[in-house]
Amino acid sequence: FSASEDDGSIHWQRPGKEDNQPDFAFYHPRAPSAEVEMTSYVLLARLTKQPAPAQEDLTKAAHTVQWLSKQQNPTGGFSSTQDTVVALQALALYGALTFSKDSTGTGVALASGENVLKQFQVDSTNRLLLQCQALPKVPGDYDIQVTGDGCAYSQTILRYNVQPHQDDAPFALDVHTVPETCTGPEAHQTFDLAINVSYTGKRPVSNMVIIDVKMLSGFIPVKPSVKTLERANKVKRTEVSTNHVLLYLEKVTNATQSFSFRVERDIPVEGLKPAVVKAYDYYETDEYAVMDYNAPCSSDEIKNGNA
């Protein structure tokens, strides 16, 4: 890893990394998990040096904090559990070292043209409180004006859906049901979901890979069939919730790995829509592949209603 400076911020990135950032002035794509984690460790080292860090160290740390803050997702975390833990620890330590009780507070005004939409006030009484304001029109032009002293963090969140599609995915991912077609009454109620995955990226082998399987509406995974996958050498761990199954693979090479588990219908749902399976590198989250699937009898149920 090597230090990189960009727009007044400092972070650590992999040597030879290609700069694929789009030319949008206000859009900052989040960095890979490995870079967030490494930058956080460097920040922690700078803040825990003995004796206590000097003002010069805190000034340099502020440039790293600026970069880390841009990587946070809408819920305050980062790309993975591991980088989130380290990054929040570093940011919390920086906040503790730079906190001042003498601050009178910070006023943040959100405006659209001449119209002030919201006047936020951040002070010692509410500094841990999340304050939000919905934007009435997107796209639109908005201004933020800050007064007072202290530090306030603002983030704009835009959520939207896109059709899963990727031409140059670094994983070869195949997902299908067994049976693939509606072969009888049993196929309406239960079927196997088969997953084949291999790594086709630039490196010889991937890091740890997570396969995130979203359940079809009205269907749930059969937990014992998922748990048996942990007996396979490459599956480190599995997690099961009502509508997701997560498979943690130690690594993926160019040799295809195959997994399957049982799915059963819990609630009848008409007009069933496909669900998405995503395979991604735990540390290089920009390396991923997606594919959707549907139940074997989904077309029959659209025509005739659920059996």
C-alpha positions as CSV (number, residue, x, y, z in Angstrom):
1,F,0.0,0.0,0.0
2,S,1.1,3.6,-0.7
3,A,-0.1,7.0,0.4
4,S,-2.3,8.9,-2.1
5,E,-3.4,12.5,-1.8
6,D,-6.6,13.7,-3.5
7,D,-8.5,16.9,-3.1
8,G,-6.9,17.7,0.3
9,S,-7.5,14.2,1.7
10,I,-4.9,11.4,2.3
11,H,-5.5,7.6,2.2
12,W,-3.6,4.4,1.4
13,Q,-4.3,2.4,-1.7
14,R,-2.9,-0.6,-3.5
15,P,0.1,0.0,-5.8
16,G,-0.8,0.2,-9.5
17,K,-4.5,0.6,-8.8
18,E,-6.3,2.0,-11.8
19,D,-8.2,5.2,-11.4
20,N,-11.7,4.4,-12.6
21,Q,-13.5,7.2,-10.9
22,P,-16.2,8.8,-13.1
23,D,-15.8,12.5,-14.0
24,F,-18.6,13.7,-11.7
25,A,-17.7,16.6,-9.4
26,F,-19.9,15.6,-6.5
27,Y,-19.9,11.8,-6.8
28,H,-17.3,9.8,-4.8
29,P,-17.5,6.0,-5.2
30,R,-16.6,4.1,-2.1
31,A,-13.1,2.6,-1.9
32,P,-12.5,-1.2,-1.6
33,S,-12.7,-2.6,1.9
34,A,-9.0,-3.3,2.0
35,E,-8.1,0.3,1.5
36,V,-10.5,1.5,4.1
37,E,-9.1,-1.0,6.6
38,M,-5.4,-0.1,5.9
39,T,-6.1,3.7,6.0
40,S,-7.9,3.2,9.4
41,Y,-4.9,1.3,10.8
42,V,-2.6,4.1,9.7
43,L,-4.9,6.7,11.4
44,L,-5.0,4.6,14.6
45,A,-1.2,4.4,14.6
46,R,-0.9,8.1,14.2
47,L,-3.4,8.9,17.0
48,T,-2.0,6.4,19.5
49,K,1.7,7.4,19.2
50,Q,3.5,8.1,22.5
51,P,3.8,10.6,23.9
52,A,0.4,12.0,23.0
53,P,0.0,13.1,19.3
54,A,1.1,16.7,18.6
55,Q,-1.1,19.3,16.9
56,E,0.8,18.5,13.6
57,D,-0.2,14.9,13.9
58,L,-3.9,15.9,14.4
59,T,-3.8,18.2,11.4
60,K,-2.4,15.4,9.2
61,A,-5.0,13.0,10.7
62,A,-7.8,15.4,9.7
63,H,-7.0,14.8,6.1
64,T,-7.3,11.1,6.6
65,V,-10.6,11.5,8.5
66,Q,-11.9,13.5,5.6
67,W,-11.3,10.6,3.2
68,L,-12.7,8.0,5.6
69,S,-15.9,10.0,6.2
70,K,-16.6,9.9,2.4
71,Q,-16.5,6.1,2.4
72,Q,-19.3,5.7,5.0
73,N,-22.5,4.2,3.7
74,P,-26.0,5.6,4.5
75,T,-26.2,3.6,7.8
76,G,-22.8,4.8,9.0
77,G,-20.8,1.6,8.3
78,F,-18.4,0.8,5.5
79,S,-18.0,-2.1,3.0
80,S,-17.6,-5.0,5.5
81,T,-17.8,-5.8,9.2
82,Q,-14.0,-5.9,9.5
83,D,-13.3,-2.5,7.9
84,T,-16.3,-0.9,9.7
85,V,-14.9,-2.0,13.2
86,V,-11.5,-0.6,12.5
87,A,-12.7,2.6,10.8
88,L,-15.2,3.5,13.5
89,Q,-12.5,2.9,16.2
90,A,-10.2,5.3,14.4
91,L,-12.9,7.9,13.9
92,A,-14.0,7.7,17.5
93,L,-10.5,8.2,18.8
94,Y,-10.0,11.2,16.5
95,G,-13.3,12.6,17.8
96,A,-12.2,12.1,21.4
97,L,-8.8,13.8,20.9
98,T,-10.3,16.8,19.1
99,F,-13.5,17.3,21.2
100,S,-13.8,20.7,22.8
101,K,-16.4,21.6,25.4
102,D,-15.9,25.3,24.6
103,S,-17.6,25.1,21.2
104,T,-20.7,27.2,21.0
105,G,-22.2,25.0,18.3
106,T,-22.5,24.9,14.5
107,G,-25.5,26.0,12.5
108,V,-26.1,24.3,9.1
109,A,-28.6,25.8,6.8
110,L,-30.0,23.7,3.9
111,A,-31.4,25.9,1.1
112,S,-32.8,25.6,-2.4
113,G,-32.5,28.9,-4.1
114,E,-33.9,31.5,-1.8
115,N,-35.9,29.0,0.2
116,V,-34.4,27.7,3.4
117,L,-35.5,24.1,3.8
118,K,-34.0,23.3,7.1
119,Q,-31.9,25.0,9.8
120,F,-29.9,22.4,11.7
121,Q,-28.2,23.2,15.0
122,V,-25.3,21.0,16.2
123,D,-24.0,21.5,19.7
124,S,-23.0,19.6,22.9
125,T,-26.6,18.7,23.7
126,N,-27.4,16.9,20.4
127,R,-24.0,16.2,18.8
128,L,-24.8,12.4,18.7
129,L,-28.3,13.0,17.2
130,L,-28.9,12.2,13.6
131,Q,-30.9,15.0,11.9
132,C,-32.4,14.5,8.5
133,Q,-34.3,16.5,5.8
134,A,-35.9,15.0,2.7
135,L,-35.0,16.9,-0.5
136,P,-38.2,17.9,-2.3
137,K,-36.9,17.5,-5.8
138,V,-34.2,15.3,-7.4
139,P,-32.3,16.4,-9.4
140,G,-32.1,19.9,-8.0
141,D,-29.7,22.6,-6.8
142,Y,-29.1,22.8,-3.1
143,D,-26.7,24.8,-0.9
144,I,-25.4,24.2,2.5
145,Q,-24.2,27.2,4.6
146,V,-22.3,26.6,7.9
147,T,-21.9,29.2,10.7
148,G,-20.4,29.1,14.2
149,D,-17.5,26.9,15.3
150,G,-17.0,23.2,15.8
151,C,-17.4,20.3,13.4
152,A,-20.5,18.9,11.6
153,Y,-20.8,16.0,9.1
154,S,-23.4,16.1,6.3
155,Q,-24.2,13.3,3.9
156,T,-26.5,13.2,0.9
157,I,-28.2,9.8,0.3
158,L,-29.8,8.9,-3.0
159,R,-31.4,5.4,-3.3
160,Y,-32.5,3.8,-6.6
161,N,-32.8,0.4,-8.2
162,V,-30.9,-0.8,-11.3
163,Q,-31.3,-3.9,-13.4
164,P,-28.4,-6.3,-12.5
165,H,-26.1,-6.5,-15.4
166,Q,-22.3,-6.9,-15.8
167,D,-20.3,-7.6,-19.0
168,D,-16.8,-8.0,-17.5
169,A,-17.5,-9.6,-14.1
170,P,-14.5,-11.1,-12.4
171,F,-16.6,-14.1,-11.3
172,A,-18.3,-16.7,-13.5
173,L,-21.6,-17.2,-11.7
174,D,-24.3,-19.6,-12.6
175,V,-27.5,-20.1,-10.7
176,H,-30.3,-22.5,-11.5
177,T,-33.1,-24.5,-9.8
178,V,-33.4,-28.2,-9.6
179,P,-35.7,-29.1,-11.3
180,E,-35.3,-26.2,-13.8
181,T,-38.9,-26.6,-15.0
182,C,-42.2,-27.3,-13.4
183,T,-42.1,-31.1,-13.4
184,G,-45.0,-31.8,-11.0
185,P,-46.9,-30.7,-7.9
186,E,-43.8,-31.0,-5.6
187,A,-42.0,-28.4,-7.7
188,H,-44.6,-25.8,-6.6
189,Q,-43.6,-26.4,-3.0
190,T,-39.9,-27.1,-2.8
191,F,-36.8,-27.2,-5.0
192,D,-33.0,-27.1,-4.8
193,L,-31.0,-23.9,-5.7
194,A,-27.7,-24.8,-7.3
195,I,-24.8,-22.3,-7.5
196,N,-21.6,-22.6,-9.5
197,V,-18.9,-20.0,-9.1
198,S,-15.3,-19.5,-10.3
199,Y,-12.8,-16.6,-10.3
200,T,-12.0,-15.0,-13.7
201,G,-10.3,-11.8,-12.5
202,K,-6.8,-10.5,-12.9
203,R,-5.4,-12.1,-9.8
204,P,-4.5,-15.8,-9.4
205,V,-7.0,-16.2,-6.7
206,S,-9.6,-14.1,-4.9
207,N,-9.8,-13.1,-1.3
208,M,-12.6,-14.4,0.8
209,V,-15.8,-14.4,-1.2
210,I,-19.4,-13.9,0.0
211,I,-22.3,-15.3,-2.0
212,D,-25.5,-13.4,-1.1
213,V,-28.6,-15.3,-2.1
214,K,-31.8,-13.4,-1.9
215,M,-34.9,-15.5,-1.4
216,L,-37.9,-15.4,-3.7
217,S,-41.0,-13.7,-2.2
218,G,-42.9,-16.3,-0.2
219,F,-40.0,-18.8,-0.1
220,I,-37.6,-19.6,2.7
221,P,-34.3,-21.7,2.9
222,V,-34.3,-25.1,4.6
223,K,-31.8,-24.3,7.3
224,P,-30.3,-27.9,7.8
225,S,-29.6,-28.1,4.0
226,V,-27.7,-24.8,4.2
227,K,-25.8,-25.8,7.4
228,T,-24.5,-29.0,5.7
229,L,-22.5,-26.7,3.3
230,E,-20.1,-25.9,6.1
231,R,-18.8,-29.4,5.9
232,A,-17.4,-28.5,2.5
233,N,-13.7,-27.5,2.6
234,K,-14.2,-24.1,0.9
235,V,-17.3,-22.9,2.9
236,K,-16.1,-21.2,6.1
237,R,-19.4,-20.1,7.4
238,T,-23.1,-19.8,6.5
239,E,-25.7,-17.3,7.7
240,V,-29.5,-17.7,7.3
241,S,-32.2,-15.1,7.7
242,T,-35.8,-15.1,6.5
243,N,-35.0,-13.7,3.0
244,H,-31.2,-14.1,2.6
245,V,-28.6,-16.8,2.7
246,L,-24.9,-15.9,3.0
247,L,-22.2,-18.3,2.1
248,Y,-18.6,-17.3,3.1
249,L,-16.0,-19.0,0.9
250,E,-12.3,-19.0,2.0
251,K,-11.2,-18.2,-1.6
252,V,-12.2,-18.8,-5.2
253,T,-9.9,-19.9,-8.0
254,N,-10.5,-20.5,-11.7
255,A,-11.8,-24.0,-10.7
256,T,-15.6,-24.1,-10.5
257,Q,-17.0,-24.6,-7.0
258,S,-20.6,-25.9,-6.7
259,F,-23.1,-25.6,-3.9
260,S,-26.8,-26.3,-3.5
261,F,-29.4,-26.1,-0.7
262,R,-33.1,-26.7,-0.4
263,V,-35.8,-24.0,-0.7
264,E,-39.4,-24.4,0.3
265,R,-42.5,-22.2,-0.1
266,D,-43.8,-20.6,3.0
267,I,-46.5,-18.2,1.7
268,P,-48.2,-18.4,-1.7
269,V,-47.3,-15.4,-3.8
270,E,-48.8,-14.7,-7.2
271,G,-46.9,-12.9,-10.0
272,L,-43.5,-14.1,-8.6
273,K,-40.5,-11.9,-9.6
274,P,-36.9,-13.1,-10.0
275,A,-34.5,-12.8,-7.0
276,V,-30.8,-11.9,-7.2
277,V,-27.7,-13.8,-6.3
278,K,-24.5,-11.8,-5.8
279,A,-20.9,-13.1,-5.4
280,Y,-18.4,-10.5,-4.3
281,D,-14.8,-10.3,-2.9
282,Y,-14.9,-9.4,0.8
283,Y,-12.0,-7.0,0.5
284,E,-12.3,-5.9,-3.1
285,T,-16.1,-5.2,-3.1
286,D,-15.9,-3.7,-6.6
287,E,-15.2,-7.3,-7.8
288,Y,-18.6,-8.9,-8.0
289,A,-21.0,-10.8,-10.2
290,V,-24.8,-10.9,-10.1
291,M,-27.4,-13.3,-11.6
292,D,-31.1,-13.7,-11.0
293,Y,-33.3,-16.8,-10.8
294,N,-36.9,-17.7,-10.4
295,A,-38.9,-20.7,-9.1
296,P,-39.5,-23.6,-11.5
297,C,-43.2,-23.1,-11.5
298,S,-43.2,-19.3,-11.6
299,S,-44.7,-19.0,-15.1
300,D,-47.5,-21.5,-14.3
301,E,-48.4,-19.6,-11.2
302,I,-48.6,-16.3,-13.1
303,K,-51.1,-18.0,-15.5
304,N,-53.1,-20.1,-13.0
305,G,-52.5,-18.6,-9.5
306,N,-50.5,-20.4,-6.9
307,A,-51.3,-24.1,-6.3
